[in-house]
Amino acid sequence: WIPQYLLLLLFDIGVNYFFLCRMRRQQDKSGGRPGSGRAWLIASLVFTLFILATFKYAAFLLGALLPFTTILAESPLPLSDLLLPLGISFYSFQLIGLHVDIYRGEIEAPPTLARYALFVSFFPQLIAGPILRGQEFLPQLTAPARITTEKNRRGIWLIASGLLKKVILGDFLFAPLVDPIFAEPGITSGPLHLLAIYAFAFQIYFDFSGYTDMARGNRGGSFRTGSNLLITMLLGGLWHGAGWNFLLWGGMHGVLLALHRPLRDTRPATSPVQVRDWWRILLCFHAITFLWIFFRAETLNDAWLMIEGTISGSWNGPLPFWGMTLIFAAMLMHFAERWIRNRATKFREQTAGIVGGALEGCLLGLLLVLVIAASGRGGEFIYF
């Protein structure tokens, strides 16, 4: 957080609101003719992406071009890393999504600059995601709040379960298995490298478990769809971080999605998981776990060192039985969580009343004590 960057946010909001007003005015004058206001939409997109690229990707692009600039200038050019403004990726794409939705007529524009600014800069949601659509957020600003005892009860349990996953499981139990190995890849034994890779898969799951993934449909031929998946995931990799490791992480995800699409199961997406799907689950889990190496490593070279350390590192020493036990326990915990969620509503109905309230209070109190006891590490979220 740098207070001076608040001026950048206000500048971004002011300029884009001007573009939005001009776009809406042109659409109104043309009577809603298709294509009207497109120039102002493009101007907004270019301006927003330019600001984002300047602060997030300038050093990465200059670094990629450094060998060529060194040849031309006969001496290395200085690279200055700009400090990344808080939440710039989220509010930039959230702003772009709002303008595109308004242009398509899927939602009405915010009636005032204040309402528009609130949508763009709503930081309680913005810094952790996911990216919201205007039709999901803006109607809540006008709808009257309906607070009930059951909503409060569910909210408390959601916060409690989130603290359990993040503080106790992600930070206290799994982070010590991950951070030291990724900090110095290629140094320790092969089993510890492999354990760190598996542990990070569970750490990031527990870190992101409370988030909601948003999926959008895709239409077109198989080649076009595969190309769109590849491009989308490449951009997704760059969105997560400006580095070759993130670009490779996103690109490999895109390739796997493109290869999977013609081979995917023809069953409806709502079909329950069956026992015969075990090999699909195992294959998918290990493919994603392998790609997490490039996401977690600081650089692309560190990622190769992690892979090399896993394969060629010494396997003669004692196995990390504590870490292996924790991994298997986390796997069983995943199924236990699904079982609890499917029966949570019935449990709340059965525990209504004084006795049930006392039981819930004791469980929440015990959970709070565990969270406080395990919170000494003070781990931050994996990314904002």
C-alpha positions in Angstrom: 0.0 0.0 0.0 1.5 3.3 -1.1 -0.8 6.4 -0.5 0.5 8.1 -3.6 -1.0 5.3 -5.7 -4.5 6.4 -4.6 -4.1 9.3 -7.1 -3.4 6.7 -9.8 -6.7 4.9 -8.9 -8.6 8.1 -8.9 -7.1 9.1 -12.3 -8.0 5.6 -13.7 -11.6 5.9 -12.4 -12.0 9.5 -13.7 -10.7 8.8 -17.2 -12.6 5.6 -17.6 -15.8 7.2 -16.3 -15.4 9.9 -19.0 -15.0 7.2 -21.7 -18.1 5.4 -20.3 -20.2 8.5 -20.4 -19.2 9.3 -24.0 -19.9 5.7 -25.0 -23.4 5.8 -23.5 -24.1 9.2 -25.0 -23.2 8.0 -28.5 -25.3 4.9 -28.0 -28.3 7.0 -27.0 -27.9 9.3 -30.0 -27.8 6.4 -32.4 -30.9 4.8 -30.8 -28.9 1.7 -29.7 -27.6 0.9 -33.2 -25.1 -2.0 -33.0 -21.5 -0.9 -33.0 -22.2 2.6 -31.7 -19.9 3.7 -29.0 -17.3 1.1 -30.0 -14.5 3.7 -30.4 -15.0 4.9 -26.8 -15.0 1.3 -25.6 -11.7 0.6 -27.4 -10.2 3.8 -26.0 -11.2 2.6 -22.4 -9.6 -0.8 -23.0 -6.4 0.6 -24.4 -6.0 3.2 -21.6 -6.7 0.6 -18.9 -4.4 -2.0 -20.3 -1.7 0.5 -20.9 -1.8 1.5 -17.2 -1.7 -2.1 -16.1 1.1 -3.1 -18.5 3.2 -0.1 -17.4 3.2 -1.0 -13.8 3.0 -4.8 -13.9 4.8 -5.9 -17.1 7.3 -3.1 -18.0 10.2 -4.6 -16.1 9.4 -8.1 -17.5 9.3 -6.9 -21.1 12.4 -4.8 -20.8 14.2 -7.8 -19.3 13.1 -10.0 -22.2 14.4 -7.4 -24.6 17.6 -6.8 -22.6 19.9 -9.0 -24.9 18.8 -7.0 -28.0 19.0 -3.6 -26.2 22.5 -4.5 -24.9 23.7 -5.2 -28.4 22.3 -2.0 -29.8 23.4 0.2 -26.9 26.7 -1.7 -26.2 25.9 -1.5 -22.5 23.1 -2.9 -20.3 20.1 -0.6 -19.9 19.1 0.1 -16.3 15.9 -1.7 -15.2 13.7 0.0 -12.6 11.1 -2.2 -11.0 7.9 -0.2 -10.3 6.2 -1.1 -7.1 2.9 -2.8 -8.0 -0.2 -0.8 -7.0 -2.5 -2.7 -4.7 -5.2 -4.6 -6.5 -4.4 -3.1 -10.0 -4.9 -6.4 -11.8 -8.3 -7.0 -10.2 -9.8 -3.5 -10.6 -8.4 -3.2 -14.1 -10.1 -6.3 -15.4 -13.2 -5.7 -13.3 -13.5 -2.3 -14.9 -13.0 -3.7 -18.4 -15.7 -6.3 -17.8 -18.1 -3.6 -16.6 -17.6 -1.5 -19.8 -18.0 -4.5 -22.1 -21.2 -5.6 -20.4 -22.6 -2.0 -20.6 -21.6 -1.8 -24.3 -23.4 -5.1 -25.0 -26.5 -3.9 -23.2 -26.3 -6.6 -20.5 -26.5 -4.1 -17.6 -27.3 -0.5 -17.1 -24.5 1.9 -16.4 -24.0 3.1 -12.8 -26.2 6.2 -12.3 -23.5 8.3 -10.7 -19.7 8.7 -10.5 -19.8 7.7 -6.8 -21.6 4.4 -7.6 -19.1 3.7 -10.4 -16.1 4.5 -8.2 -17.5 2.2 -5.4 -17.7 -0.7 -7.9 -14.2 -0.2 -9.1 -12.6 0.3 -5.7 -14.5 -2.0 -3.4 -11.4 -3.4 -1.8 -12.9 -5.9 0.7 -13.5 -8.1 -2.3 -11.1 -6.6 -4.7 -7.7 -7.6 -3.3 -8.5 -11.3 -3.0 -10.9 -11.9 -5.9 -12.7 -13.2 -7.7 -13.3 -10.7 -10.4 -17.0 -9.6 -10.2 -19.4 -8.8 -13.0 -21.4 -5.7 -12.7 -24.7 -7.5 -12.7 -23.6 -9.4 -9.6 -22.5 -6.4 -7.5 -24.4 -3.3 -8.6 -27.9 -4.6 -7.8 -26.8 -5.2 -4.2 -26.1 -1.5 -3.7 -29.8 -0.7 -4.2 -31.5 -3.8 -2.8 -32.4 -3.6 0.9 -30.2 -5.7 3.2 -31.9 -8.7 4.7 -30.0 -9.9 7.7 -31.3 -13.1 9.4 -30.1 -15.3 12.2 -29.6 -18.2 9.8 -27.4 -16.0 7.5 -25.4 -14.8 10.4 -25.0 -18.4 11.6 -23.8 -19.6 8.2 -21.5 -16.7 7.8 -19.8 -17.4 11.1 -19.2 -21.0 10.1 -17.9 -20.0 6.7 -15.4 -17.6 8.4 -14.4 -20.2 10.9 -13.9 -22.9 8.2 -11.9 -20.4 6.2 -9.6 -19.7 9.1 -9.2 -23.4 9.7 -8.0 -24.0 6.2 -5.9 -20.9 5.8 -4.2 -20.5 9.2 -4.0 -24.1 10.6 -3.8 -26.2 7.4 -2.3 -23.9 4.8 0.1 -21.8 7.0 0.9 -23.9 10.1 1.0 -27.4 8.7 1.8 -27.2 4.9 3.9 -24.0 4.5 6.9 -25.4 6.5 7.0 -28.3 4.1 7.0 -26.0 1.0 8.8 -22.7 1.7 12.3 -24.0 2.7 12.6 -26.3 -0.3 11.4 -23.8 -2.9 13.6 -21.1 -1.3 16.7 -23.2 -2.1 15.8 -25.7 -4.9 18.2 -28.4 -5.8 19.9 -28.5 -2.3 18.0 -31.2 -0.3 17.1 -34.8 -1.1 14.7 -36.0 -3.8 12.0 -37.1 -1.4 11.9 -33.7 0.2 11.5 -32.0 -3.2 8.7 -34.4 -4.1 7.0 -33.8 -0.7 7.2 -30.0 -1.2 5.6 -30.3 -4.6 2.7 -32.3 -3.3 2.4 -30.2 -0.2 2.1 -27.0 -2.2 -0.8 -28.5 -4.1 -2.7 -28.9 -0.9 -1.4 -25.6 0.5 -2.8 -23.6 -2.4 -6.0 -25.6 -2.3 -6.6 -24.6 1.3 -5.5 -21.0 0.6 -8.0 -20.7 -2.3 -10.8 -23.0 -1.0 -13.0 -20.1 -0.1 -12.8 -18.5 -3.5 -15.3 -19.0 -6.3 -14.1 -19.9 -9.7 -16.0 -18.2 -12.5 -16.3 -20.0 -15.9 -17.4 -18.5 -19.1 -18.8 -20.5 -22.1 -17.0 -20.7 -25.3 -18.4 -21.3 -28.8 -16.8 -22.1 -32.1 -15.0 -25.0 -34.0 -12.6 -27.3 -32.3 -9.5 -25.5 -33.6 -10.8 -22.1 -32.7 -11.8 -23.3 -29.3 -8.4 -24.8 -28.7 -6.7 -21.7 -29.8 -9.0 -19.6 -27.5 -8.2 -21.9 -24.6 -4.4 -21.5 -25.2 -4.6 -17.8 -25.5 -6.8 -17.4 -22.5 -4.5 -19.5 -20.3 -1.4 -17.7 -21.6 -3.0 -14.4 -20.6 -4.1 -16.0 -17.3 -0.5 -16.9 -16.6 0.7 -13.4 -17.3 -2.1 -12.0 -15.1 -0.9 -14.0 -12.2 2.7 -12.7 -12.5 5.1 -11.1 -14.9 7.6 -13.9 -15.5 8.5 -16.7 -17.8 7.5 -19.3 -15.2 4.0 -17.9 -15.1 3.8 -17.7 -18.9 4.9 -21.4 -19.1 2.4 -22.3 -16.4 -0.5 -20.7 -18.2 0.6 -22.0 -21.6 0.9 -25.6 -20.5 -2.5 -25.4 -18.9 -3.9 -24.1 -22.2 -2.3 -27.0 -24.1 -3.8 -29.6 -21.7 -7.2 -28.0 -21.9 -7.1 -27.9 -25.7 -6.0 -31.6 -25.8 -8.6 -32.6 -23.3 -11.6 -30.9 -25.0 -12.0 -33.5 -27.8 -11.4 -36.3 -25.4 -13.6 -35.1 -22.6 -16.4 -37.2 -21.0 -19.8 -36.9 -22.7 -21.6 -37.1 -19.4 -23.3 -34.0 -18.1 -21.2 -31.8 -15.9 -23.6 -32.3 -13.0 -23.1 -36.1 -13.0 -21.7 -37.4 -9.7 -18.2 -38.7 -9.5 -18.0 -42.5 -9.9 -15.5 -45.0 -8.7 -14.4 -45.8 -12.3 -13.2 -42.1 -12.5 -10.3 -42.7 -10.1 -7.7 -42.8 -12.8 -9.0 -39.5 -14.4 -8.9 -37.8 -11.0 -5.4 -39.1 -10.3 -4.1 -38.1 -13.7 -5.6 -34.6 -13.5 -4.3 -34.1 -10.0 -0.7 -35.0 -10.9 -0.7 -32.9 -14.1 -1.9 -29.8 -12.1 0.5 -30.6 -9.2 3.4 -30.7 -11.7 2.4 -27.4 -13.2 2.2 -25.8 -9.7 6.0 -26.1 -9.7 6.2 -23.2 -12.2 3.6 -21.2 -10.3 5.3 -21.5 -7.0 9.0 -21.1 -8.1 10.4 -17.6 -8.0 11.9 -17.9 -11.4 11.9 -20.4 -14.3 15.4 -21.5 -13.4 14.2 -22.3 -9.9 11.4 -24.4 -11.3 13.9 -26.5 -13.3 16.1 -26.9 -10.2 13.0 -28.2 -8.3 12.4 -30.8 -11.1 16.0 -31.7 -11.2 16.2 -32.0 -7.4 13.2 -34.3 -7.4 14.6 -36.6 -10.1 18.4 -36.6 -9.4 18.4 -35.7 -5.8 19.6 -38.3 -3.2 16.9 -40.9 -2.3 19.1 -42.8 0.1 18.2 -40.9 3.3 15.2 -41.4 5.6 11.8 -40.7 4.1 9.8 -37.8 5.5 7.0 -39.9 7.1 5.4 -36.9 8.9 5.0 -35.0 5.7 3.7 -38.1 3.9 1.2 -38.7 6.6 0.0 -35.1 6.4 -0.5 -35.4 2.6 -2.6 -38.6 3.0 -4.6 -37.0 5.8 -5.3 -34.0 3.6 -6.6 -36.3 0.9 -9.0 -37.9 3.3 -9.9 -34.5 4.7 -11.1 -33.4 1.3 -13.7 -36.3 1.2 -14.6 -35.5 4.8 -15.3 -31.9 3.9 -17.6 -32.9 1.0 -19.5 -35.2 3.4 -19.9 -32.5 6.0 -21.1 -29.9 3.4 -23.7 -32.3 2.1 -25.1 -32.8 5.6 -24.6 -29.3 7.1 -28.1 -28.1 6.6 -29.7 -31.1 8.2 -27.2 -30.8 11.1 -28.1 -27.2 11.7 -31.8 -28.1 11.8 -31.2 -30.9 14.3 -29.1 -28.7 16.6 -31.5 -25.8 16.7 -32.3 -24.6 20.2 -30.3 -24.0 23.4 -28.4 -27.3 23.4 -27.5 -27.0 19.8 -26.4 -23.4 20.3 -24.2 -24.3 23.2 -22.6 -27.1 21.1 -22.0 -24.8 18.2 -20.5 -22.2 20.6 -18.1 -24.8 22.1 -17.0 -26.0 18.6 -16.4 -22.4 17.4 -14.5 -21.6 20.6 -12.3 -24.6 20.2 -11.6 -23.7 16.6 -10.8 -20.1 17.6 -8.3 -21.3 20.2 -6.6 -23.6 17.6 -6.5 -20.7 15.1 -4.9 -18.4 17.6 -2.4 -21.0 18.7 -1.4 -21.7 15.1 -1.3 -18.1 13.9 2.3 -17.3 14.9 3.6 -17.8 11.4 1.5 -14.9 10.0 1.5 -16.3 6.5 0.1 -14.0 3.8 -2.3 -15.2 1.1 -0.5 -16.8 -1.8 -1.3 -13.9 -4.1 -3.6 -10.8 -4.1 
